């Protein structure tokens, strides 16, 4: 399957940052999004939690649709059995849809369904299909899916809340996932998500991740614009090295 325009945008920008907006001040979300756009950020990340797959409940399709932005909408589904739900998330403007291998009975069916859907923002733009793995899920779960995915997202925390600490074993998982991707001969985006702070983002970027998700470290209630610029510059510096 030829790569979508969204995938090509991600590949050209890599390494880059996807900034979680659910941790923003939702009463001033329009202003917060404008701040992100002014920094040169390219992706707004939406953590969708249903209170079943993980303990917290966050947002759903109406919220994602309501966010008006030029940023790519990077939607991470932490929900049970997404097969009958992914079409609605695509319909509200998702450019990237990532779901968990642990969350569904038939992973291939979800990926195949996503492969039939059109980007609601621009049908010619296409979609990126992503698979996410919890910290305790063996990487071998990826093997049967490599022909169907454009992105692998390794969680460095257990799904639930922002502000958790990065799990150190994720570092070895990043290296192993990179080897698996290289051995497959596929062009797949590698994403790291969770526990990313101003103190460790340069280290994570140096490991070679293509996409790094951060949220509460940016929207700290104090200096979100400066925080976003710091994160973007850290990954830009890694790219220059």
Backbone as CSV, one residue per row, in Angstrom:
resi,resn,N_x,N_y,N_z,CA_x,CA_y,CA_z,C_x,C_y,C_z
1,UNK,0.848,-1.192,0.000,0.000,0.000,0.000,0.889,1.250,0.000
2,UNK,0.682,2.178,-0.936,1.492,3.404,-0.956,1.252,4.227,0.295
3,UNK,2.280,4.965,0.716,2.176,5.765,1.920,1.297,6.992,1.674
4,UNK,0.545,7.368,2.710,-0.343,8.521,2.601,0.434,9.816,2.707
5,UNK,-0.230,10.912,2.342,0.388,12.231,2.481,0.666,12.548,3.937
6,UNK,-0.221,12.105,4.831,0.007,12.333,6.257,1.284,11.625,6.700
7,UNK,1.458,10.393,6.240,2.679,9.665,6.596,3.913,10.404,6.081
8,UNK,3.853,10.860,4.856,5.004,11.560,4.284,5.306,12.844,5.044
9,UNK,4.272,13.534,5.524,4.479,14.724,6.345,5.190,14.365,7.646
10,UNK,4.767,13.274,8.256,5.402,12.823,9.496,6.851,12.420,9.266
11,UNK,7.080,11.687,8.197,8.438,11.221,7.908,9.363,12.404,7.647
12,UNK,8.880,13.396,6.929,9.705,14.573,6.633,10.004,15.379,7.896
13,UNK,9.056,15.397,8.828,9.222,16.195,10.047,10.036,15.474,11.115
14,UNK,10.130,14.167,11.028,10.771,13.375,12.089,12.245,13.740,12.263
15,UNK,12.687,13.747,13.551,11.879,13.564,14.755,11.117,14.830,15.114
16,UNK,9.918,14.640,15.627,9.120,15.797,16.034,8.271,15.434,17.234
17,UNK,7.465,16.398,17.662,6.701,16.260,18.902,5.211,16.360,18.597
18,UNK,4.440,15.499,19.254,2.979,15.583,19.222,2.536,16.003,20.615
19,UNK,1.822,17.113,20.701,1.548,17.730,21.999,0.109,17.440,22.438
20,UNK,-0.004,16.788,23.591,-1.306,16.403,24.115,-2.118,17.592,24.594
21,UNK,-3.306,17.760,24.029,-4.120,18.940,24.346,-5.124,18.696,25.458
22,UNK,-5.324,17.440,25.855,-6.296,17.176,26.918,-5.807,17.738,28.247
23,UNK,-4.499,17.941,28.377,-3.948,18.519,29.606,-3.938,20.053,29.575
24,UNK,-4.377,20.647,28.489,-4.439,22.106,28.388,-5.562,22.656,29.267
25,UNK,-5.597,23.968,29.402,-6.711,24.627,30.062,-7.892,24.614,29.093
26,UNK,-8.831,23.727,29.340,-9.914,23.533,28.376,-10.848,24.733,28.295
27,UNK,-10.848,25.580,29.317,-11.665,26.792,29.254,-11.073,27.823,28.300
28,UNK,-9.780,27.649,27.986,-9.109,28.556,27.053,-8.470,27.772,25.917
29,UNK,-9.132,26.703,25.496,-8.486,25.786,24.561,-8.160,26.440,23.231
30,UNK,-9.039,27.308,22.746,-8.757,27.976,21.475,-7.462,28.760,21.537
31,UNK,-7.257,29.472,22.627,-6.028,30.250,22.811,-4.824,29.332,22.950
32,UNK,-5.005,28.243,23.683,-3.907,27.290,23.873,-3.482,26.675,22.528
33,UNK,-4.450,26.341,21.699,-4.148,25.769,20.383,-3.418,26.789,19.521
34,UNK,-3.845,28.035,19.575,-3.165,29.086,18.812,-1.712,29.238,19.255
35,UNK,-1.461,29.098,20.544,-0.088,29.145,21.045,0.751,28.017,20.431
36,UNK,0.171,26.825,20.383,0.897,25.698,19.788,1.199,25.968,18.313
37,UNK,0.227,26.478,17.601,0.422,26.763,16.180,1.546,27.772,15.975
38,UNK,1.666,28.726,16.884,2.691,29.761,16.744,4.098,29.243,16.987
39,UNK,4.219,28.081,17.636,5.548,27.537,17.950,6.152,26.741,16.795
40,UNK,5.345,26.425,15.795,5.822,25.560,14.725,5.500,24.101,14.952
41,UNK,4.768,23.804,16.023,4.313,22.431,16.252,3.460,21.975,15.076
42,UNK,3.489,20.675,14.809,2.766,20.139,13.661,1.621,19.212,14.052
43,UNK,1.619,18.742,15.306,0.614,17.761,15.704,-0.012,18.115,17.040
44,UNK,-1.333,17.950,17.107,-2.070,18.018,18.363,-2.514,16.606,18.706
45,UNK,-2.153,16.170,19.905,-2.412,14.791,20.320,-3.640,14.745,21.220
46,UNK,-4.534,13.788,20.951,-5.752,13.620,21.726,-5.745,12.250,22.392
47,UNK,-5.660,12.234,23.716,-5.738,10.976,24.462,-7.196,10.690,24.782
48,UNK,-7.737,9.675,24.127,-9.138,9.306,24.296,-9.203,8.101,25.241
49,UNK,-9.791,8.303,26.408,-9.918,7.242,27.403,-11.384,7.050,27.747
50,UNK,-11.780,5.787,27.890,-13.202,5.484,28.060,-13.596,5.057,29.471
51,UNK,-12.636,5.031,30.402,-12.954,4.593,31.755,-13.108,3.096,31.893
52,UNK,-12.892,2.368,30.803,-12.982,0.900,30.815,-11.610,0.285,30.516
53,UNK,-11.054,0.638,29.371,-9.719,0.134,29.037,-8.689,0.680,30.022
54,UNK,-8.857,1.921,30.430,-8.001,2.510,31.465,-8.906,3.300,32.412
55,UNK,-8.426,3.604,33.612,-9.340,4.125,34.635,-9.941,5.498,34.380
56,UNK,-9.274,6.336,33.635,-9.738,7.713,33.459,-10.666,7.826,32.249
57,UNK,-11.559,8.795,32.286,-12.375,9.164,31.123,-11.945,10.552,30.680
58,UNK,-11.796,10.746,29.364,-11.382,12.058,28.866,-12.377,12.586,27.837
59,UNK,-12.046,12.469,26.566,-12.835,13.118,25.525,-13.237,12.108,24.449
60,UNK,-14.120,12.563,23.557,-14.567,11.714,22.464,-14.683,12.486,21.172
61,UNK,-15.384,11.924,20.195,-15.474,12.546,18.869,-15.952,13.993,18.862
62,UNK,-16.970,14.391,19.639,-17.407,15.804,19.572,-16.299,16.782,19.947
63,UNK,-15.496,16.425,20.938,-14.397,17.300,21.347,-13.374,17.428,20.228
64,UNK,-13.001,16.317,19.635,-12.003,16.344,18.555,-12.511,17.168,17.381
65,UNK,-13.767,17.008,17.040,-14.357,17.780,15.939,-14.367,19.267,16.251
66,UNK,-14.595,19.617,17.507,-14.724,21.025,17.893,-13.407,21.778,17.842
67,UNK,-12.290,21.065,17.902,-10.983,21.724,17.885,-10.652,22.126,16.450
68,UNK,-10.637,23.411,16.192,-10.332,23.941,14.868,-8.854,24.323,14.816
69,UNK,-8.099,23.656,13.970,-6.656,23.882,13.945,-6.060,23.417,12.626
70,UNK,-4.932,24.012,12.294,-4.171,23.564,11.128,-3.246,22.401,11.482
71,UNK,-3.122,22.099,12.779,-2.272,20.994,13.212,-2.905,19.657,12.815
72,UNK,-2.061,18.680,12.536,-2.562,17.329,12.320,-3.157,16.812,13.615
73,UNK,-4.292,16.134,13.519,-4.946,15.577,14.697,-4.488,14.125,14.890
74,UNK,-3.738,13.936,15.961,-3.126,12.659,16.303,-3.955,12.050,17.431
75,UNK,-4.765,11.041,17.110,-5.767,10.527,18.051,-5.350,9.160,18.566
76,UNK,-5.202,9.066,19.873,-4.767,7.844,20.547,-5.954,7.267,21.298
77,UNK,-6.466,6.134,20.817,-7.656,5.520,21.391,-7.265,4.529,22.477
78,UNK,-7.567,4.870,23.706,-7.406,3.941,24.831,-8.807,3.522,25.246
79,UNK,-9.431,2.731,24.364,-10.826,2.349,24.532,-10.985,0.868,24.230
80,UNK,-12.001,0.263,24.837,-12.297,-1.147,24.581,-12.929,-1.332,23.203
81,UNK,-12.544,-2.404,22.548,-13.149,-2.864,21.293,-13.419,-1.719,20.318
82,UNK,-12.380,-1.178,19.705,-12.533,0.008,18.845,-13.096,-0.264,17.448
83,UNK,-13.334,-1.521,17.089,-13.716,-1.847,15.715,-14.905,-1.026,15.225
84,UNK,-15.953,-0.948,16.012,-17.169,-0.246,15.586,-17.130,1.244,15.905
85,UNK,-15.994,1.735,16.394,-15.898,3.131,16.816,-14.922,3.954,15.982
86,UNK,-13.988,3.278,15.301,-12.937,4.041,14.620,-13.479,4.929,13.507
87,UNK,-14.539,4.492,12.830,-15.087,5.296,11.732,-15.544,6.662,12.219
88,UNK,-16.104,6.718,13.426,-16.571,7.998,13.963,-15.399,8.925,14.260
89,UNK,-14.288,8.354,14.725,-13.113,9.186,15.013,-12.478,9.715,13.734
90,UNK,-12.520,8.933,12.678,-12.022,9.417,11.390,-12.956,10.501,10.847
91,UNK,-14.241,10.322,11.018,-15.227,11.262,10.485,-15.107,12.649,11.110
92,UNK,-14.540,12.747,12.321,-14.436,14.062,12.979,-13.080,14.720,12.740
93,UNK,-12.267,14.131,11.866,-11.072,14.832,11.443,-9.741,14.287,11.899
94,UNK,-9.712,13.048,12.367,-8.437,12.451,12.770,-7.548,12.236,11.551
95,UNK,-6.279,12.563,11.702,-5.285,12.270,10.661,-4.485,11.019,10.998
96,UNK,-4.299,10.777,12.279,-3.618,9.589,12.779,-4.555,8.929,13.779
97,UNK,-4.764,7.630,13.638,-5.571,6.888,14.606,-4.731,5.727,15.118
98,UNK,-4.476,5.746,16.428,-3.709,4.698,17.079,-4.596,4.016,18.108
99,UNK,-4.587,2.688,18.113,-5.346,1.938,19.119,-4.459,0.847,19.703
100,UNK,-4.899,0.248,20.779,-4.070,-0.706,21.510,-4.314,-2.143,21.072
101,UNK,-3.233,-2.896,20.937,-3.382,-4.321,20.643,-4.103,-5.029,21.780
102,UNK,-3.978,-4.503,23.004,-4.605,-5.145,24.157,-6.100,-4.872,24.240
103,UNK,-6.596,-3.957,23.403,-7.953,-3.460,23.595,-9.006,-4.165,22.759
104,UNK,-8.583,-5.052,21.863,-9.580,-5.599,20.945,-9.349,-7.079,20.647
105,UNK,-10.412,-7.729,20.229,-10.365,-9.155,19.927,-9.686,-9.411,18.592
106,UNK,-9.979,-8.597,17.592,-9.470,-8.823,16.241,-8.718,-7.576,15.768
107,UNK,-7.428,-7.550,16.039,-6.616,-6.378,15.710,-6.592,-6.119,14.213
108,UNK,-6.429,-7.177,13.411,-6.345,-6.994,11.962,-7.617,-6.368,11.400
109,UNK,-8.756,-6.724,11.948,-10.013,-6.171,11.437,-10.059,-4.662,11.631
110,UNK,-9.570,-4.205,12.773,-9.564,-2.760,13.017,-8.642,-2.062,12.021
111,UNK,-7.461,-2.626,11.808,-6.520,-2.038,10.857,-7.084,-2.052,9.442
112,UNK,-7.708,-3.155,9.075,-8.283,-3.250,7.732,-9.428,-2.260,7.549
113,UNK,-10.230,-2.074,8.585,-11.319,-1.094,8.493,-10.756,0.303,8.338
114,UNK,-9.739,0.647,9.128,-9.108,1.954,8.994,-8.572,2.163,7.588
115,UNK,-8.094,1.082,6.973,-7.555,1.170,5.618,-8.590,1.502,4.563
116,UNK,-9.875,1.346,4.897,-10.947,1.649,3.936,-11.515,3.057,4.107
117,UNK,-11.113,3.756,5.171,-11.723,5.045,5.501,-10.960,6.204,4.876
118,UNK,-11.675,7.288,4.620,-11.104,8.482,3.998,-10.930,9.585,5.043
119,UNK,-9.850,10.317,4.917,-9.592,11.451,5.794,-10.683,12.511,5.583
120,UNK,-11.370,12.894,6.657,-12.475,13.845,6.551,-11.999,15.250,6.239
121,UNK,-10.748,15.571,6.551,-10.202,16.890,6.244,-9.894,17.030,4.761
122,UNK,-9.395,15.957,4.184,-8.999,15.936,2.773,-8.843,14.481,2.366
123,UNK,-9.767,13.945,1.549,-9.694,12.535,1.174,-8.370,12.145,0.532
124,UNK,-7.689,13.109,-0.084,-6.416,12.812,-0.730,-5.264,12.740,0.277
125,UNK,-5.492,13.210,1.499,-4.430,13.243,2.504,-4.145,11.868,3.076
126,UNK,-5.178,11.028,3.168,-4.998,9.703,3.722,-4.894,9.717,5.242
127,UNK,-4.689,8.530,5.799,-4.597,8.354,7.239,-3.320,7.603,7.592
128,UNK,-2.916,7.738,8.840,-1.857,6.899,9.402,-2.505,5.994,10.440
129,UNK,-2.254,4.687,10.289,-2.793,3.702,11.219,-1.697,3.302,12.196
130,UNK,-1.994,3.458,13.483,-0.994,3.163,14.491,-1.442,2.098,15.470
131,UNK,-0.468,1.347,15.963,-0.685,0.355,17.011,0.068,0.814,18.252
132,UNK,-0.596,0.766,19.409,0.044,1.124,20.668,0.200,-0.108,21.545
133,UNK,1.287,-0.119,22.306,1.549,-1.211,23.238,1.784,-0.653,24.633
134,UNK,1.135,-1.261,25.616,1.387,-0.925,27.009,2.797,-1.372,27.404
135,UNK,3.346,-0.809,28.470,4.719,-1.144,28.862,4.952,-2.625,29.122
136,UNK,3.922,-3.351,29.540,4.094,-4.763,29.864,3.757,-5.720,28.735
137,UNK,3.407,-5.197,27.564,3.044,-6.053,26.436,4.285,-6.414,25.622
138,UNK,4.535,-7.709,25.377,5.715,-8.105,24.601,5.699,-7.492,23.203
139,UNK,6.864,-7.091,22.732,6.962,-6.498,21.397,6.616,-7.496,20.302
140,UNK,6.665,-8.783,20.614,6.313,-9.794,19.617,4.883,-9.634,19.109
141,UNK,4.044,-8.917,19.873,2.672,-8.673,19.424,2.626,-7.864,18.143
142,UNK,3.725,-7.168,17.829,3.786,-6.344,16.618,3.965,-7.190,15.364
143,UNK,4.673,-8.309,15.492,5.099,-9.093,14.325,3.995,-9.350,13.296
144,UNK,2.826,-9.832,13.705,1.793,-10.145,12.703,1.158,-8.920,12.062
145,UNK,1.518,-7.725,12.538,0.829,-6.506,12.119,1.663,-5.607,11.222
146,UNK,2.917,-5.966,10.998,3.839,-5.054,10.324,3.414,-4.701,8.902
147,UNK,2.650,-5.580,8.259,2.192,-5.287,6.896,1.017,-4.323,6.862
148,UNK,0.410,-4.055,8.008,-0.824,-3.271,8.049,-0.678,-1.926,8.749
149,UNK,0.490,-1.622,9.317,0.603,-0.426,10.145,1.594,0.568,9.560
150,UNK,1.379,1.822,9.909,2.312,2.887,9.542,3.024,3.464,10.769
151,UNK,2.540,3.113,11.982,3.147,3.672,13.183,3.041,2.690,14.339
152,UNK,4.097,2.622,15.136,4.118,1.879,16.392,4.317,2.890,17.510
153,UNK,3.445,2.832,18.510,3.551,3.729,19.654,3.846,2.906,20.903
154,UNK,5.013,3.146,21.496,5.399,2.450,22.723,5.067,3.344,23.908
155,UNK,4.196,2.862,24.785,3.876,3.632,25.977,4.971,3.439,27.020
156,UNK,5.410,4.547,27.565,6.429,4.526,28.609,5.826,4.690,29.994
157,UNK,4.503,4.715,30.055,3.754,4.710,31.313,2.535,3.826,31.090
158,UNK,1.892,3.432,32.176,0.641,2.693,32.037,-0.498,3.677,31.803
159,UNK,-1.403,3.365,30.879,-2.462,4.314,30.537,-3.266,4.740,31.758
160,UNK,-3.567,6.026,31.835,-4.400,6.485,32.933,-4.313,7.970,33.195
161,UNK,-3.146,8.456,33.620,-3.038,9.857,34.007,-1.767,10.479,33.464
162,UNK,-1.801,11.790,33.248,-0.611,12.519,32.892,0.276,12.706,34.110
163,UNK,1.540,13.021,33.843,2.459,13.305,34.928,3.145,12.093,35.513
164,UNK,2.914,10.887,34.960,3.595,9.699,35.456,5.064,9.707,35.034
165,UNK,5.884,8.959,35.775,7.305,8.892,35.478,7.589,7.864,34.379
166,UNK,8.529,8.205,33.533,8.992,7.338,32.452,9.501,6.009,33.023
167,UNK,9.018,4.889,32.483,9.451,3.562,32.918,10.771,3.232,32.235
168,UNK,11.863,3.028,32.994,13.198,2.881,32.389,13.326,1.745,31.376
169,UNK,12.571,0.664,31.540,12.680,-0.455,30.598,12.233,-0.082,29.198
170,UNK,11.563,1.069,29.064,11.141,1.527,27.734,12.342,1.762,26.826
171,UNK,13.465,2.164,27.398,14.650,2.460,26.590,15.079,1.248,25.778
172,UNK,15.131,0.079,26.427,15.499,-1.150,25.711,14.423,-1.527,24.703
173,UNK,13.163,-1.253,25.013,12.073,-1.564,24.078,12.159,-0.701,22.821
174,UNK,12.568,0.560,22.983,12.749,1.420,21.811,13.789,0.821,20.879
175,UNK,14.914,0.386,21.431,15.985,-0.193,20.617,15.532,-1.473,19.934
176,UNK,14.805,-2.316,20.656,14.316,-3.566,20.066,13.297,-3.295,18.967
177,UNK,12.414,-2.332,19.205,11.412,-2.002,18.181,12.085,-1.458,16.928
178,UNK,13.130,-0.664,17.091,13.872,-0.161,15.930,14.470,-1.308,15.126
179,UNK,15.012,-2.300,15.813,15.573,-3.457,15.109,14.484,-4.237,14.381
180,UNK,13.337,-4.395,15.019,12.232,-5.115,14.386,11.771,-4.404,13.119
181,UNK,11.674,-3.084,13.195,11.260,-2.309,12.017,12.287,-2.456,10.902
182,UNK,13.567,-2.331,11.255,14.632,-2.451,10.248,14.627,-3.836,9.614
183,UNK,14.466,-4.880,10.423,14.466,-6.250,9.903,13.275,-6.512,8.994
184,UNK,12.170,-5.805,9.238,10.966,-6.012,8.422,11.093,-5.394,7.038
185,UNK,11.996,-4.406,6.908,12.124,-3.700,5.636,11.003,-2.704,5.390
186,UNK,10.170,-2.465,6.395,9.042,-1.537,6.265,9.437,-0.145,6.737
187,UNK,8.778,0.853,6.195,8.966,2.228,6.658,7.849,2.520,7.644
188,UNK,8.166,2.463,8.941,7.180,2.603,10.002,7.659,3.662,10.995
189,UNK,6.766,4.568,11.337,7.066,5.607,12.313,7.109,4.978,13.709
190,UNK,8.141,5.309,14.488,8.217,4.833,15.867,7.938,6.003,16.808
191,UNK,6.929,5.829,17.643,6.477,6.865,18.566,6.716,6.401,20.001
192,UNK,7.102,7.339,20.858,7.236,7.080,22.294,6.302,8.033,23.029
193,UNK,5.555,7.486,23.973,4.472,8.253,24.580,4.435,7.997,26.076
194,UNK,4.570,9.061,26.854,4.380,8.956,28.291,5.639,9.232,29.080
195,UNK,5.511,10.050,30.102,6.638,10.339,30.972,7.692,11.229,30.358
196,UNK,7.341,11.942,29.299,8.312,12.797,28.614,8.278,14.184,29.243
197,UNK,9.439,14.624,29.717,9.547,15.912,30.394,10.663,16.735,29.763
198,UNK,10.793,17.962,30.243,11.888,18.813,29.769,13.242,18.241,30.185
199,UNK,13.252,17.423,31.215,14.504,16.845,31.705,14.989,15.651,30.897
200,UNK,14.062,14.951,30.229,14.496,13.734,29.520,14.219,13.730,28.025
201,UNK,13.600,14.786,27.493,13.227,14.730,26.078,14.446,14.657,25.160
202,UNK,15.540,15.332,25.535,16.723,15.259,24.674,17.280,13.846,24.637
203,UNK,17.216,13.140,25.755,17.689,11.756,25.810,16.814,10.843,24.960
204,UNK,15.494,11.026,25.047,14.569,10.208,24.254,14.757,10.502,22.768
205,UNK,14.901,11.768,22.420,15.102,12.138,21.014,16.388,11.537,20.474
206,UNK,17.426,11.486,21.306,18.710,10.935,20.864,18.627,9.446,20.594
207,UNK,17.633,8.770,21.138,17.471,7.330,20.898,16.956,7.033,19.501
208,UNK,16.461,8.059,18.821,16.031,7.863,17.443,14.541,7.702,17.236
209,UNK,13.733,8.020,18.258,12.283,7.970,18.056,11.876,8.998,17.010
210,UNK,10.905,8.652,16.180,10.431,9.566,15.136,9.438,10.584,15.675
211,UNK,8.638,10.161,16.641,7.574,11.005,17.181,7.561,10.841,18.699
212,UNK,7.515,11.953,19.402,7.509,11.936,20.862,6.276,12.691,21.335
213,UNK,5.474,12.026,22.167,4.245,12.624,22.670,4.489,13.178,24.067
214,UNK,4.107,14.416,24.264,4.214,15.046,25.573,2.998,15.932,25.789
215,UNK,2.533,15.987,27.036,1.342,16.777,27.300,1.474,17.660,28.520
216,UNK,1.461,17.039,29.707,1.470,17.820,30.941,2.767,18.597,31.125
217,UNK,3.857,18.152,30.474,5.112,18.910,30.562,5.023,20.220,29.775
218,UNK,4.124,20.286,28.822,3.900,21.525,28.063,2.845,22.372,28.759
219,UNK,1.697,21.774,29.018,0.595,22.517,29.635,0.696,22.386,31.150
220,UNK,1.631,23.141,31.719,1.888,23.098,33.156,1.172,24.213,33.909
221,UNK,0.336,24.967,33.183,-0.372,26.075,33.809,0.455,27.329,33.960
222,UNK,1.663,27.331,33.420,2.559,28.475,33.589,3.013,29.034,32.245
223,UNK,3.828,28.265,31.512,4.436,28.776,30.280,4.314,27.755,29.148
224,UNK,3.101,27.446,28.705,2.951,26.404,27.681,3.678,26.705,26.380
225,UNK,3.656,27.956,25.939,4.325,28.283,24.678,5.831,28.059,24.796
226,UNK,6.434,28.543,25.870,7.867,28.348,26.076,8.199,26.871,26.228
227,UNK,7.343,26.128,26.916,7.576,24.690,27.088,7.535,23.957,25.751
228,UNK,6.557,24.314,24.920,6.449,23.677,23.610,7.670,23.978,22.759
229,UNK,8.120,25.216,22.779,9.310,25.581,22.009,10.539,24.819,22.516
230,UNK,10.646,24.655,23.821,11.760,23.910,24.403,11.748,22.474,23.875
231,UNK,10.586,21.833,23.890,10.474,20.446,23.436,10.814,20.319,21.946
232,UNK,10.299,21.238,21.164,10.563,21.194,19.723,12.044,21.418,19.417
233,UNK,12.660,22.311,20.145,14.091,22.579,19.926,14.928,21.378,20.356
234,UNK,14.508,20.678,21.395,15.264,19.508,21.852,15.291,18.425,20.777
235,UNK,14.171,18.187,20.123,14.172,17.146,19.091,14.861,17.653,17.818
236,UNK,14.764,18.954,17.550,15.479,19.527,16.398,16.990,19.380,16.592
237,UNK,17.445,19.576,17.826,18.877,19.422,18.116,19.330,17.986,17.901
238,UNK,18.478,17.039,18.275,18.804,15.626,18.060,18.909,15.311,16.566
239,UNK,18.054,15.949,15.784,18.080,15.731,14.334,19.364,16.268,13.718
240,UNK,19.880,17.373,14.265,21.089,17.977,13.705,22.341,17.170,14.033
241,UNK,22.291,16.364,15.072,23.477,15.622,15.496,23.757,14.413,14.612
